[in-house]
Amino acid sequence: MKNIIKLIGICALVSSASIMAAEGSYETIAMGDGVFSTIETANGSLMMGNVSGTAVITNGAGLFKTDMTNEWTCLIQATDQGSAKVIQANCTAYFPALKSSLFTELKRRTGNIGSENDGGDGLVQLTGGTGQLEGISGTCEYSIQYIGVTKSVTKQTCRYSN
């Protein structure tokens, strides 16, 4: 009887390990192209736009494997706050290998947007997803460089749990 109880305990421990949260990290490089419109308001300029592109994971562990790709789209808003430009974006990235989407929110207060040879550093919040990425959370540090007025290259270093 004691052996049966031990066996049940071991089985419960093994099955609970597979239910526990997956954790990992990954690095990506993404290329995007966007369309922006700007208006002047009583509080300064307001820029909004849509940017989309592709990304590849250059170093991955856990769910996100090295060489895994995704297609992404972001809606972006940039406002002037004093001498700083505050840039926020909400994005969706679809990972064909996972048949799942990742939802993110990006924020930065350095650099500019849509200016050739400009860019900046910011923070990404992983806010959820679909399929295998449902319930994911985490953060990424990112750096973006504009190649032209609308084209950009972004590098991200991320840590997550799911």
C-alpha contacts under 8 A as a table, 3 or more apart, distances in Angstrom:
res1	aa1	res2	aa2	distance
1	M	4	I	5.16
1	M	5	I	6.39
2	K	5	I	5.12
2	K	6	K	6.17
3	N	6	K	5.00
3	N	7	L	6.06
4	I	7	L	4.99
4	I	8	I	6.15
5	I	8	I	5.09
5	I	9	G	6.14
6	K	9	G	5.01
6	K	10	I	6.16
7	L	10	I	5.12
7	L	11	C	6.16
8	I	11	C	5.12
8	I	12	A	6.12
9	G	12	A	5.10
9	G	13	L	6.17
10	I	13	L	5.06
10	I	14	V	6.18
11	C	14	V	5.16
11	C	15	S	6.11
12	A	15	S	5.23
12	A	16	S	6.00
13	L	16	S	5.18
13	L	17	A	6.28
14	V	17	A	5.27
14	V	18	S	6.88
15	S	18	S	5.42
15	S	19	I	6.67
16	S	19	I	4.99
16	S	20	M	6.26
17	A	20	M	5.21
21	A	161	S	6.19
21	A	162	N	5.10
22	A	62	G	7.08
22	A	63	L	7.74
22	A	161	S	5.51
22	A	162	N	5.11
23	E	62	G	6.57
23	E	159	R	7.64
23	E	160	Y	5.64
23	E	161	S	4.23
23	E	162	N	6.38
24	G	60	G	7.90
24	G	61	A	5.51
24	G	62	G	5.03
24	G	63	L	7.24
24	G	64	F	7.91
24	G	159	R	5.87
24	G	160	Y	5.57
24	G	161	S	6.55
25	S	60	G	6.14
25	S	61	A	5.63
25	S	62	G	7.11
25	S	64	F	7.64
25	S	157	T	7.57
25	S	158	C	5.38
25	S	159	R	4.30
25	S	160	Y	6.13
26	Y	57	I	6.72
26	Y	58	T	7.56
26	Y	59	N	5.45
26	Y	60	G	4.20
26	Y	61	A	6.15
26	Y	64	F	6.49
26	Y	65	K	7.78
26	Y	66	T	7.96
26	Y	157	T	6.05
26	Y	158	C	5.30
26	Y	159	R	6.69
27	E	57	I	5.65
27	E	58	T	5.59
27	E	59	N	5.14
27	E	60	G	6.38
27	E	155	K	7.32
27	E	156	Q	5.45
27	E	157	T	4.48
27	E	158	C	6.14
28	T	55	A	6.51
28	T	56	V	5.55
28	T	57	I	4.28
28	T	58	T	5.34
28	T	59	N	7.15
28	T	154	T	7.98
28	T	155	K	5.67
28	T	156	Q	5.22
28	T	157	T	6.76
29	I	55	A	5.59
29	I	56	V	5.75
29	I	57	I	6.65
29	I	58	T	6.93
29	I	153	V	7.05
29	I	154	T	5.61
29	I	155	K	4.54
29	I	156	Q	6.53
30	A	53	G	7.06
30	A	54	T	5.69
30	A	55	A	3.97
30	A	56	V	6.51
30	A	153	V	5.61
30	A	154	T	5.07
30	A	155	K	6.48
31	M	53	G	5.60
31	M	54	T	5.76
31	M	55	A	6.35
31	M	151	K	7.42
31	M	152	S	5.71
31	M	153	V	4.62
31	M	154	T	6.47
32	G	51	V	6.31
32	G	52	S	5.30
32	G	53	G	4.12
32	G	54	T	6.66
32	G	151	K	5.68
32	G	152	S	5.26
32	G	153	V	6.54
33	D	51	V	5.52
33	D	52	S	5.76
33	D	53	G	6.28
33	D	150	T	5.43
33	D	151	K	4.50
33	D	152	S	6.46
34	G	49	G	6.84
34	G	50	N	5.52
34	G	51	V	3.94
34	G	52	S	6.38
34	G	150	T	5.04
34	G	151	K	6.58
35	V	49	G	5.45
35	V	50	N	5.62
35	V	51	V	6.51
35	V	150	T	6.51
36	F	47	M	6.61
36	F	48	M	5.61
36	F	49	G	4.16
36	F	50	N	6.74
36	F	114	G	7.70
36	F	150	T	7.92
37	S	47	M	5.60
37	S	48	M	5.61
37	S	49	G	6.24
38	T	45	S	6.68
38	T	46	L	5.56
38	T	47	M	4.24
38	T	48	M	6.56
39	I	45	S	5.69
39	I	46	L	5.43
39	I	47	M	6.56
40	E	43	N	7.94
40	E	44	G	5.73
40	E	45	S	4.33
40	E	46	L	6.20
41	T	44	G	5.12
41	T	45	S	5.71
41	T	46	L	6.86
43	N	80	D	7.50
44	G	79	T	7.22
44	G	80	D	5.70
44	G	81	Q	7.85
45	S	79	T	6.02
45	S	80	D	6.02
46	L	77	Q	7.24
46	L	78	A	5.87
46	L	79	T	4.86
46	L	80	D	7.14
47	M	76	I	7.94
47	M	77	Q	5.67
47	M	78	A	4.96
47	M	79	T	6.46
48	M	75	L	7.45
48	M	76	I	5.43
48	M	77	Q	4.47
48	M	78	A	6.34
49	G	75	L	5.87
49	G	76	I	5.17
49	G	77	Q	6.70
50	N	73	T	7.16
50	N	74	C	5.71
50	N	75	L	4.75
50	N	76	I	6.16
51	V	73	T	5.74
51	V	74	C	5.20
51	V	75	L	6.59
51	V	76	I	7.52
52	S	71	E	7.57
52	S	72	W	5.49
52	S	73	T	4.17
52	S	74	C	6.19
53	G	71	E	5.87
53	G	72	W	5.51
53	G	73	T	6.66
54	T	69	T	7.20
54	T	70	N	5.70
54	T	71	E	4.50
54	T	72	W	6.03
55	A	69	T	5.58
55	A	70	N	5.36
55	A	71	E	6.51
55	A	72	W	7.69
56	V	66	T	7.90
56	V	67	D	5.77
56	V	68	M	5.74
56	V	69	T	4.40
56	V	70	N	6.57
57	I	60	G	6.29
57	I	64	F	7.34
57	I	65	K	6.86
57	I	66	T	5.15
57	I	67	D	5.11
57	I	68	M	5.39
57	I	69	T	6.32
58	T	66	T	5.36
58	T	67	D	5.92
59	N	65	K	7.16
59	N	66	T	4.83
59	N	67	D	7.58
60	G	63	L	7.98
60	G	64	F	5.30
60	G	65	K	4.49
60	G	66	T	4.56
61	A	64	F	5.80
61	A	65	K	5.66
61	A	66	T	7.40
62	G	65	K	6.69
64	F	68	M	6.83
65	K	68	M	5.58
68	M	95	F	7.64
68	M	97	A	7.01
69	T	95	F	6.26
69	T	96	P	7.41
69	T	97	A	7.77
70	N	93	A	6.00
70	N	94	Y	5.29
70	N	95	F	4.54
70	N	96	P	6.73
71	E	93	A	5.46
71	E	94	Y	5.34
71	E	95	F	6.90
72	W	91	C	6.88
72	W	92	T	5.52
72	W	93	A	4.03
72	W	94	Y	6.26
73	T	91	C	5.54
73	T	92	T	5.57
73	T	93	A	6.58
74	C	89	A	6.10
74	C	90	N	5.48
74	C	91	C	4.08
74	C	92	T	6.56
75	L	89	A	5.47
75	L	90	N	5.54
75	L	91	C	6.48
76	I	87	I	7.20
76	I	88	Q	5.81
76	I	89	A	4.26
76	I	90	N	6.74
77	Q	87	I	5.87
77	Q	88	Q	5.41
77	Q	89	A	6.26
78	A	85	K	6.48
78	A	86	V	5.48
78	A	87	I	4.34
78	A	88	Q	6.37
78	A	113	I	7.74
79	T	85	K	5.66
79	T	86	V	5.31
79	T	87	I	6.66
80	D	83	S	6.95
80	D	84	A	5.94
80	D	85	K	4.63
80	D	86	V	6.20
81	Q	84	A	5.29
81	Q	85	K	6.01
81	Q	86	V	6.66
82	G	85	K	7.88
84	A	109	R	6.31
84	A	110	T	7.05
85	K	109	R	5.80
85	K	110	T	6.95
85	K	111	G	7.27
85	K	112	N	6.52
86	V	107	K	7.47
86	V	108	R	6.07
86	V	109	R	4.78
86	V	110	T	7.66
87	I	106	L	7.85
87	I	107	K	5.68
87	I	108	R	5.33
87	I	109	R	6.34
87	I	113	I	7.83
88	Q	105	E	7.23
88	Q	106	L	5.46
88	Q	107	K	4.58
88	Q	108	R	6.72
89	A	105	E	5.63
89	A	106	L	5.00
89	A	107	K	6.70
90	N	103	F	7.51
90	N	104	T	5.81
90	N	105	E	4.59
90	N	106	L	6.43
91	C	103	F	5.80
91	C	104	T	5.16
91	C	105	E	6.31
91	C	106	L	7.90
92	T	101	S	6.50
92	T	102	L	5.64
92	T	103	F	4.75
92	T	104	T	6.47
93	A	101	S	5.40
93	A	102	L	5.12
93	A	103	F	6.65
94	Y	99	K	7.35
94	Y	100	S	5.91
94	Y	101	S	4.29
94	Y	102	L	6.46
95	F	98	L	5.45
95	F	99	K	5.85
95	F	100	S	5.55
95	F	101	S	6.03
95	F	102	L	7.84
96	P	99	K	4.72
96	P	100	S	6.84
97	A	100	S	7.95
98	L	131	G	7.76
98	L	132	Q	6.60
99	K	131	G	6.92
99	K	132	Q	7.75
100	S	129	G	7.09
100	S	130	T	5.23
100	S	131	G	4.93
100	S	132	Q	6.01
100	S	133	L	6.22
101	S	129	G	5.26
101	S	130	T	5.19
101	S	131	G	7.24
101	S	133	L	6.72
102	L	126	L	7.40
102	L	127	T	7.81
102	L	128	G	6.15
102	L	129	G	4.33
102	L	130	T	6.75
102	L	133	L	6.33
103	F	126	L	6.16
103	F	127	T	5.51
103	F	128	G	5.32
103	F	129	G	5.36
104	T	124	V	6.51
104	T	125	Q	5.53
104	T	126	L	4.65
104	T	127	T	5.36
104	T	128	G	7.37
105	E	124	V	5.61
105	E	125	Q	5.21
105	E	126	L	6.77
105	E	127	T	7.07
106	L	122	G	7.12
106	L	123	L	5.83
106	L	124	V	4.38
106	L	125	Q	6.41
107	K	122	G	5.71
107	K	123	L	5.54
107	K	124	V	6.50
108	R	120	G	7.48
108	R	121	D	6.41
108	R	122	G	4.30
108	R	123	L	6.44
109	R	120	G	7.97
109	R	121	D	7.93
109	R	122	G	7.17
110	T	119	G	7.84
110	T	120	G	5.16
110	T	121	D	6.20
110	T	122	G	7.41
111	G	118	D	6.62
111	G	119	G	5.10
111	G	120	G	4.36
111	G	121	D	7.45
112	N	115	S	6.55
112	N	118	D	6.12
112	N	119	G	5.50
112	N	120	G	6.69
113	I	118	D	7.17
113	I	119	G	6.34
113	I	146	Y	7.72
114	G	118	D	7.77
114	G	146	Y	6.78
114	G	148	G	7.50
114	G	149	V	4.69
114	G	150	T	5.60
114	G	151	K	7.97
115	S	118	D	5.45
115	S	119	G	7.61
115	S	146	Y	6.48
115	S	148	G	6.80
115	S	149	V	4.95
115	S	150	T	7.77
116	E	146	Y	5.40
116	E	147	I	5.65
116	E	148	G	4.41
116	E	149	V	4.91
117	N	145	Q	6.60
117	N	146	Y	5.27
117	N	147	I	5.70
117	N	148	G	6.84
118	D	145	Q	5.89
118	D	146	Y	5.47
118	D	147	I	7.97
119	G	143	S	7.42
119	G	144	I	5.14
119	G	145	Q	4.42
119	G	146	Y	5.73
120	G	143	S	5.72
120	G	144	I	5.52
120	G	145	Q	6.86
121	D	141	E	7.43
121	D	142	Y	5.56
121	D	143	S	4.30
121	D	144	I	6.40
122	G	141	E	5.97
122	G	142	Y	5.32
122	G	143	S	6.45
123	L	139	T	7.00
123	L	140	C	5.78
123	L	141	E	4.79
123	L	142	Y	6.03
124	V	139	T	5.46
124	V	140	C	4.84
124	V	141	E	6.24
124	V	142	Y	7.12
125	Q	137	S	7.31
125	Q	138	G	5.98
125	Q	139	T	4.69
125	Q	140	C	6.58
126	L	136	I	6.75
126	L	137	S	4.82
126	L	138	G	4.96
126	L	139	T	5.79
126	L	140	C	7.77
126	L	160	Y	7.66
127	T	135	G	7.84
127	T	136	I	6.67
127	T	137	S	5.44
127	T	138	G	7.46
128	G	133	L	6.69
128	G	134	E	5.65
128	G	135	G	5.04
128	G	136	I	4.82
128	G	137	S	6.05
129	G	132	Q	7.78
129	G	133	L	4.72
129	G	134	E	4.37
129	G	135	G	6.37
129	G	136	I	6.44
130	T	133	L	5.22
130	T	134	E	4.54
131	G	134	E	5.50
133	L	136	I	5.46
133	L	162	N	6.99
134	E	162	N	7.48
135	G	162	N	5.72
136	I	160	Y	6.89
136	I	161	S	5.80
136	I	162	N	4.19
137	S	160	Y	5.61
137	S	161	S	5.63
137	S	162	N	6.34
138	G	158	C	7.29
138	G	159	R	5.63
138	G	160	Y	4.11
138	G	161	S	6.23
139	T	158	C	5.67
139	T	159	R	5.75
139	T	160	Y	6.58
140	C	156	Q	6.04
140	C	157	T	5.24
140	C	158	C	3.96
140	C	159	R	6.41
141	E	156	Q	5.63
141	E	157	T	5.45
141	E	158	C	6.56
142	Y	154	T	6.79
142	Y	155	K	5.54
142	Y	156	Q	4.33
142	Y	157	T	6.54
143	S	154	T	5.63
143	S	155	K	5.43
143	S	156	Q	6.68
144	I	152	S	6.72
144	I	153	V	5.75
144	I	154	T	4.28
144	I	155	K	6.57
145	Q	152	S	5.58
145	Q	153	V	5.39
145	Q	154	T	6.40
146	Y	149	V	6.71
146	Y	150	T	7.20
146	Y	151	K	5.77
146	Y	152	S	4.25
146	Y	153	V	6.47
147	I	150	T	7.66
147	I	151	K	5.44
147	I	152	S	5.42
147	I	153	V	7.29
148	G	151	K	5.13
148	G	152	S	7.14
